[in-house]
Amino acid sequence: MATTHTHSAARLMMAPSVILLFAWMAVPLGMTIYFSFLRYNLLMPGMEEYTGFLNYQYFLTDPAFFAALTNTLLLVGGVLSITIIGGIAFALLLDQPIFGQGIVRILVIAPFFVMPTVSALVWKNMFMNPVNGLFAWISRSFGFAPLDFLASIPLLSIIIIVAWQWLPFATLIMLTALQSLDEEQKDAAEMDGAGAVSRFLYIVLPHMARAITVVILIETIFLLSVFAEILVTTNGGPGTASTNLTYLVYAQALLQFDIGGASAGGIVAVILANIVAIFLVRLIGKNLEA
């Protein structure tokens, strides 16, 4: 049994790490908030001045903001749809007794360990290149004109690239949940005359509800800040067709050198991300308590 003394000793030993982590988060956040109230442009050093909420007003009324917000939501929704449906399908497939099952599982999970920049470059140059890419070669083989994915359907292309990276994660979580299902339940349902579809809808899918919830919560947090894939492939274009909030803040800070406006955009992005997180925890996170 822990005593008051041991609790105090534990708090004392953890205090340096907690203080360091708090400072690590609080200092950059505080500086971002401070810069968001300044007219601060790197091309005009020494001319900083307080502007109040003007940076926020400009950022929220910028047409690029609404395009970036829409693209962010479409990106998150598209990747979640692909990874959840694909993860369930792959989990069902990998749960079957097949030859070389261990090697197949490793190959399916492998893309999750590829760096986002590397995977984006591979998709851009080996698959989606309109001249030398694999998809272009397949199109020409069937007599069709090759499609320039990154120019014609840039956001969908980004969704495909990011979904390919996160599909192994969803598959692993779904497979773990599927293997924890008691086989006696499925056998009993089969003896009662339930078909494969009925067993999936009424036994397997409800059992995987918590795993699906975990995938949605974790992936959403990371998908709201997708950046490397956009930078490497489309640079947010054409126009703002594939620009999300993260890339919009980057463009204002390092392409337009507007540190004040970018800081305001960063704070807006943090607020929106927290709203989404709270919404998910309250609405979807209830499954974790079941």
C-alpha positions, 0 to 999 in steps of 0.5 A, spaced: 500 500 500 502 506 498 503 511 503 503 519 503 510 519 504 511 515 497 506 519 494 510 525 495 517 522 493 514 520 487 511 527 485 518 530 487 521 525 482 517 526 477 516 534 478 523 536 473 520 532 467 513 534 468 516 542 469 520 540 463 515 538 458 510 543 460 515 549 459 517 545 452 509 546 450 508 552 453 514 557 451 513 555 443 505 556 444 506 563 448 511 565 443 506 564 437 500 567 441 505 573 442 507 573 435 500 573 432 498 580 435 504 583 432 505 585 424 511 581 424 514 580 417 521 577 416 522 582 410 521 588 414 526 587 421 525 592 426 518 594 424 514 590 428 508 593 431 502 591 435 495 590 431 491 586 436 486 581 432 487 584 425 492 578 423 486 573 426 481 577 422 485 577 415 486 569 416 479 568 417 477 572 412 482 569 407 478 565 401 484 560 402 482 559 409 476 556 407 479 552 401 484 549 406 479 548 412 475 544 406 481 540 404 483 538 411 476 535 412 476 532 406 483 529 407 481 526 414 474 524 412 477 520 405 483 517 409 479 515 415 474 511 410 479 508 406 483 505 412 477 503 416 474 499 410 480 497 408 483 495 415 477 491 416 477 487 409 485 486 410 484 484 417 479 479 415 483 476 410 489 476 414 485 472 419 484 466 415 489 460 415 494 461 409 501 459 407 506 464 409 501 468 414 507 471 418 511 474 412 504 476 409 502 480 415 509 483 415 509 485 408 502 488 409 504 492 416 511 495 412 508 501 409 507 504 416 514 504 417 516 508 411 517 515 412 512 520 409 517 524 405 519 517 402 513 514 400 510 521 397 516 521 393 515 513 391 508 515 389 509 521 385 515 518 381 514 511 380 506 511 380 503 517 379 508 520 374 504 522 367 510 520 363 514 514 366 509 512 372 506 505 373 499 508 372 501 511 366 504 505 363 497 501 365 493 507 361 497 506 355 497 499 355 489 499 354 489 505 349 488 510 354 491 517 355 495 517 362 492 521 367 496 527 371 494 525 378 497 530 382 495 536 377 488 533 375 486 530 382 491 533 387 487 532 393 484 525 391 492 523 390 494 526 397 488 522 400 491 515 396 498 516 398 496 518 406 491 512 406 496 507 404 501 510 409 495 509 415 492 502 412 497 498 415 496 501 422 488 500 421 489 493 419 494 491 425 489 494 430 483 491 427 486 484 426 488 484 434 481 485 435 479 480 430 483 475 434 480 476 440 473 474 438 471 468 441 470 463 436 465 459 439 460 465 438 461 464 431 461 457 431 454 457 435 451 462 430 453 458 424 450 452 427 444 456 428 443 457 421 447 464 420 450 466 414 457 469 413 454 476 412 450 475 418 455 473 422 460 479 420 454 484 421 452 482 428 458 478 431 464 481 428 463 488 426 460 490 433 466 486 437 471 491 432 467 497 434 472 499 440 478 498 435 474 502 430 474 507 435 481 507 437 483 508 429 478 514 428 481 517 434 488 516 433 488 517 426 484 524 426 489 527 431 495 526 426 491 527 419 489 534 421 497 536 421 499 532 414 504 536 411 510 532 408 506 529 403 503 535 400 510 539 400 513 533 396 508 532 391 503 538 390 506 544 394 498 545 395 496 546 388 494 547 383 492 554 386 489 551 393 486 545 391 490 541 395 492 546 401 490 544 408 491 548 414 498 546 416 500 547 409 497 554 409 500 556 415 507 554 412 506 558 406 504 564 410 510 563 415 516 561 410 513 563 403 510 570 405 515 571 411 508 573 414 510 571 421 504 574 425 499 572 420 502 565 420 502 565 428 495 567 428 493 561 423 497 556 427 493 558 433 486 558 429 489 551 427 490 549 434 483 551 436 480 547 431 484 541 432 482 541 439 474 542 438 475 536 433 478 532 438 473 534 444 467 532 439 470 525 437 472 524 445 465 525 447 461 522 441 465 516 439 470 515 445 464 513 449 465 506 445 471 505 449 467 505 456 463 500 453 
